[in-house]
Amino acid sequence: MSLASDARFWDRISRKYARGAIADQAGYQRTLEQTRALLRSGDKVLELGCGTGTTALKLAGDVQDYLATDVSAGTIAIAEEKRAAGPVRGLAFRTATAEELMPDAPFNAVLGFNYLHLVRDLPGTLRCIHALLATDGVFVSKTPCVGDMNPLIRLAIPAMRALGFAPYAGVFRAAELRQQIGAAGFDILASENHATKGNDNRPFIVARKRG
């Protein structure tokens, strides 16, 4: 499977995905509030893996410019529909990968929610995010650490991918993710669990660009 096949997967399920409810609404609200507290009114923000735009529509009004991107044209189309129904100043959606966004750099903040476990080259993507950020820019992420989950989940992923029921998903622990973020040139400022329904193994990590 390839990045293109992952994009087709999300295209295929985009409408069903858009209808799904956020399982832990309180945890999601905590993530939103703490992310919003990191952003300034004059910031230029990039969101990677924005899906159908739910988070972008909530945060974009707090900053000057907000570019929300995803590899799936299907999810971006839904995000555009949402924006048309309730326009937000300074918000733009685009089908793109992190590597394709260098001409738009630098950004004051890069956000990646439920994103890092879906990239195929985690060290390379983190280095790209570092390059996209302005000096002292912040990277904010919250992503499933499959290596810390039930081993049955790790065993099921390859079979689900082979049957077309799941996209690529990397397997790493939270400690390994923090190490990778540090190795890419970031200082980690915070690593928290925002789950309100048990431990969902998705640490909220705030990191500042170093050098």
C-alpha positions as CSV (number, residue, x, y, z in Angstrom):
1,M,0.0,0.0,0.0
2,S,1.1,3.6,-0.7
3,L,0.2,7.1,0.3
4,A,-2.1,7.2,-2.7
5,S,-3.9,4.1,-1.5
6,D,-4.2,5.7,2.0
7,A,-5.8,8.8,0.4
8,R,-8.2,6.6,-1.5
9,F,-9.2,4.9,1.7
10,W,-10.1,8.2,3.4
11,D,-11.8,9.4,0.2
12,R,-14.0,6.2,0.3
13,I,-15.0,6.6,4.0
14,S,-15.1,10.4,4.2
15,R,-18.9,10.7,4.4
16,K,-19.2,8.0,7.0
17,Y,-16.3,9.5,8.9
18,A,-17.9,12.9,8.9
19,R,-21.1,11.5,10.4
20,G,-19.2,10.0,13.4
21,A,-19.3,11.6,16.8
22,I,-16.2,12.4,18.9
23,A,-16.0,9.7,21.5
24,D,-14.5,11.7,24.3
25,Q,-16.0,15.2,23.9
26,A,-14.6,16.5,27.2
27,G,-11.1,15.3,26.3
28,Y,-11.4,17.0,22.9
29,Q,-12.5,20.3,24.4
30,R,-9.5,20.2,26.8
31,T,-7.2,19.8,23.8
32,L,-8.9,22.6,22.0
33,E,-8.7,25.0,25.0
34,Q,-5.0,24.3,25.6
35,T,-4.2,24.6,21.9
36,R,-6.0,27.9,21.7
37,A,-4.0,29.2,24.6
38,L,-0.8,28.6,22.7
39,L,-2.0,30.6,19.6
40,R,-1.7,34.4,19.2
41,S,-4.0,36.6,17.1
42,G,-1.2,37.4,14.6
43,D,-0.1,33.8,14.0
44,K,0.1,31.9,10.8
45,V,-1.0,28.3,11.6
46,L,-0.8,25.1,9.6
47,E,-2.9,22.0,10.5
48,L,-1.8,18.7,9.0
49,G,-4.3,15.8,8.7
50,C,-7.3,18.1,9.2
51,G,-9.8,15.6,8.1
52,T,-13.2,17.2,7.6
53,G,-12.2,20.4,9.2
54,T,-13.9,20.3,12.6
55,T,-10.9,21.5,14.6
56,A,-9.8,24.1,11.9
57,L,-13.3,25.7,12.0
58,K,-13.1,26.1,15.8
59,L,-9.6,27.5,16.0
60,A,-9.1,29.6,12.8
61,G,-11.0,32.6,14.0
62,D,-8.4,33.1,16.8
63,V,-5.4,33.6,14.4
64,Q,-4.5,35.7,11.4
65,D,-4.1,32.8,8.8
66,Y,-5.0,29.2,9.2
67,L,-4.1,26.6,6.5
68,A,-5.7,23.2,7.0
69,T,-4.5,20.3,4.9
70,D,-5.1,16.6,4.4
71,V,-4.1,13.9,1.8
72,S,-7.7,13.1,1.1
73,A,-9.5,15.2,-1.4
74,G,-12.8,13.7,-0.1
75,T,-12.4,14.9,3.4
76,I,-11.2,18.3,2.2
77,A,-14.4,18.6,0.0
78,I,-16.5,18.1,3.2
79,A,-14.4,20.6,5.0
80,E,-15.1,23.1,2.2
81,E,-18.8,22.4,2.5
82,K,-18.7,23.2,6.2
83,R,-16.8,26.4,5.6
84,A,-19.3,27.5,3.0
85,A,-22.1,27.0,5.6
86,G,-20.3,29.1,8.2
87,P,-17.4,31.1,6.7
88,V,-14.4,31.8,9.0
89,R,-12.0,34.6,8.3
90,G,-8.4,33.6,7.3
91,L,-9.2,29.9,6.9
92,A,-8.1,27.9,3.8
93,F,-8.3,24.2,3.1
94,R,-6.0,22.3,0.8
95,T,-5.3,18.7,-0.3
96,A,-1.6,18.4,0.4
97,T,1.2,16.6,2.3
98,A,3.6,18.3,4.7
99,E,6.4,18.0,2.2
100,E,4.4,20.0,-0.4
101,L,3.9,23.0,1.9
102,M,7.4,24.5,2.0
103,P,6.5,27.4,-0.2
104,D,4.0,28.5,2.4
105,A,6.5,28.5,5.3
106,P,7.3,29.7,7.8
107,F,4.4,29.1,10.2
108,N,4.2,30.1,13.8
109,A,2.4,26.9,14.8
110,V,1.9,23.5,13.2
111,L,-0.9,21.3,14.5
112,G,-1.2,17.5,14.0
113,F,-4.1,15.8,15.7
114,N,-4.6,12.0,15.1
115,Y,-1.9,12.5,12.4
116,L,1.6,11.2,13.3
117,H,0.7,7.6,13.5
118,L,-0.6,7.8,9.9
119,V,2.6,9.0,8.3
120,R,4.9,6.5,6.6
121,D,8.2,8.3,7.4
122,L,7.8,9.6,11.0
123,P,11.4,11.0,11.3
124,G,11.2,12.6,7.9
125,T,7.8,14.2,8.6
126,L,9.0,15.6,11.9
127,R,12.1,17.1,10.2
128,C,9.8,18.6,7.6
129,I,7.5,20.1,10.3
130,H,10.7,21.6,11.9
131,A,11.6,23.2,8.6
132,L,8.0,24.6,8.2
133,L,8.1,26.4,11.5
134,A,9.5,29.9,12.2
135,T,12.1,30.4,14.9
136,D,10.6,29.5,18.2
137,G,7.5,28.1,16.5
138,V,5.5,25.4,18.2
139,F,4.4,22.0,17.1
140,V,1.2,20.7,18.8
141,S,0.2,17.0,18.4
142,K,-2.1,14.4,19.8
143,T,-1.9,11.0,18.2
144,P,-2.6,7.4,19.1
145,C,0.5,5.5,20.3
146,V,-0.4,2.1,19.1
147,G,2.6,0.5,20.8
148,D,1.1,1.3,24.2
149,M,-2.3,-0.2,23.3
150,N,-3.7,-3.7,23.6
151,P,-1.4,-6.1,21.7
152,L,-4.4,-7.5,19.8
153,I,-4.8,-4.1,18.2
154,R,-1.2,-4.2,16.9
155,L,-1.9,-7.7,15.5
156,A,-5.1,-6.7,13.8
157,I,-3.8,-3.7,11.9
158,P,-1.9,-5.6,9.2
159,A,-4.9,-7.8,8.5
160,M,-7.3,-4.8,8.3
161,R,-4.9,-3.0,5.9
162,A,-4.7,-6.1,3.7
163,L,-8.5,-6.3,3.5
164,G,-8.8,-2.5,2.8
165,F,-10.4,-1.8,6.1
166,A,-7.6,0.5,7.5
167,P,-4.9,2.8,6.2
168,Y,-1.3,2.6,7.1
169,A,-0.7,3.0,10.9
170,G,2.7,3.2,12.5
171,V,3.3,1.4,15.8
172,F,5.3,3.3,18.4
173,R,5.1,4.1,22.1
174,A,4.6,7.5,23.6
175,A,8.2,7.5,24.9
176,E,9.5,6.6,21.4
177,L,7.4,9.4,19.9
178,R,8.8,12.0,22.3
179,Q,12.3,10.8,21.5
180,Q,11.6,11.2,17.8
181,I,10.2,14.7,18.3
182,G,13.3,15.6,20.3
183,A,15.7,14.1,17.6
184,A,14.0,16.2,15.0
185,G,15.1,19.4,16.7
186,F,12.3,20.2,19.2
187,D,12.2,20.9,22.9
188,I,9.2,19.2,24.5
189,L,7.3,21.7,26.7
190,A,4.4,19.5,27.8
191,S,3.2,15.9,27.4
192,E,-0.3,15.3,28.9
193,N,-3.1,12.8,28.7
194,H,-6.4,14.6,28.0
195,A,-8.6,11.5,28.1
196,T,-11.6,11.7,30.4
197,K,-12.7,8.1,29.6
198,G,-9.7,6.1,30.8
199,N,-6.3,6.1,29.1
200,D,-6.7,6.3,25.4
201,N,-2.9,6.4,24.8
202,R,-3.0,9.6,22.8
203,P,-0.6,12.1,24.5
204,F,-1.1,15.8,23.9
205,I,2.5,17.0,23.2
206,V,3.6,20.6,22.8
207,A,7.1,21.1,21.4
208,R,9.1,24.2,20.5
209,K,11.4,24.4,17.5
210,R,15.1,24.4,18.6
211,G,17.7,26.2,16.6
